[in-house]
Amino acid sequence: MSATTNDTRDNLQFINPARYEDLHHSWEQDILSMFNRPKTVPSLCSTGAKQIVSEPEPVVSKYEQMKESVPIHLKAVLTIREAAAYTNIGINKIDALLRSPNCPFVLFVGTKKLVKRKEFEQFISNKLVI
């Protein structure tokens, strides 16, 4: 009885820990690769091979393409975020300036506040402190 127990202990002692980690690592990699695997569909060709189908590109409207293609310095009016990026003034500060009475560079489109770029540039160039 003790001979079999010793044999079992000897066999357990000779398990290569590096090999166990390799097996464990490959198992984790298999699980991760299941989520990152490209989708495949049967091909329409006669061989029956599978063809990799890529994800469809997001549909971007012509307005979105135009909005991104016009440089900020050429736009007549800017959003508050664009004005903040253009002038390096914070969004909250620009919003506070737009809320002030008789603001010369605010343009309302419905309830949306836009910044008239040229007037805003003139306003900034005349001010020492905002």
N, C-alpha and C positions, 0 to 999 in steps of 0.2 A: 504494500500500500504506500509506503513511504517512497518507494522507487518511482512510482508513477507521479507522485506529488513533486518529487525533485525534478523529474523530466519535464513536467509542466512548468515549474518555476524556471528551469533552464531555458525552455523555449520562450517564455515571456521575457526573460532577460536579454535574449538575442534579437528582439524586435528592434529594427533600426529606426530610431526616432526621426531621423531625417527623411526616411521613406514615408513614414506616417504623415509627416508634415506636408510632403509633396502630394500625397493622396488627398489630404484635407484641403490643401490649397487648390488643387485641380477641381475638386468638388465645388468650392466656392466660386471659382472661375466659371464653371459650367452654369451655375445658377445665375451669375451676373451676365453671362453671354446670352442667356435665354431672353433677357430683357433688351439687350442691345442688338440682337440679331435682326438683319433686314428682312422685311416681309417678302415671301416668295409666292409666286402663283404659277400654275402649270403654263408652259409655253404653248403657243398656238402652232409651233412647228411640228413636223411629223416625228421627230425623234423623241418627243415627250420629255425633253429636258426642262428643268425649271429655270425661270428667268427672274432675276432680281428686279423688283419694282420699287422705285424710290418713292418717298412720300411726296404728294403733290405740293407744289410751291404755294404759299399763301397768296390769295387773290388781293391785289393792291389796286385800288381804284385810280382812275386817271387824276383825280383831284389830289390824292395822296402823293402820286408821283410828281405832279406839278409843284405841290407844296414843298417837297424835299429838294426839287431841282433848282428852285429859285434861291439864290444866295440872300442872306438876311440883309446885306447892305443895299440890295436893289429893291426890296419890298417897300411899298408905300406905307403899309400899316403892319404892326407886329403884335403878336400875342404878348401877354405879360411875361411868359417864360422866355420867348425869343428876345424881348427887350432886356430882360435880366442877363441873358447870355451875351447879348451884344454889348452891353454897357458895364457888365460886372457889378451891377447894383442888385441888391436882393429883391426877390419877388414881393415880399411884404412891404418894402419901402416903395416900390413902384406902385403897388396897389394903393398905398396910403396917398401917394402923390395924385393918382387918378381920382381918388375920392374927394380931394380938396375942391372947393367951389371955384368956378371959373378956370379950371385946368385947361391950358391951351392945347394940350396934345392928346386929350382923350377923345375917342370915337366910340359911340355906342352902336352896336349892331344888335338890336333887340335888347337883351339884358347883358350881353357879352361886351366886356370892355376891351378895346384895342388901343394901341399906342400909335399915334402918327409919328413916323420915324423922323422926318426932317424937323418938325416942331420940337420933338423930344431932344434931338441933338442940339438945337439952338438953346433950349431951356438949360441943358446941362452945361453948354459952353459959357452961358452967362452967369452961372451960379458958382460960388466958391465952396459953399457948404450946403448939403441937402439934408 
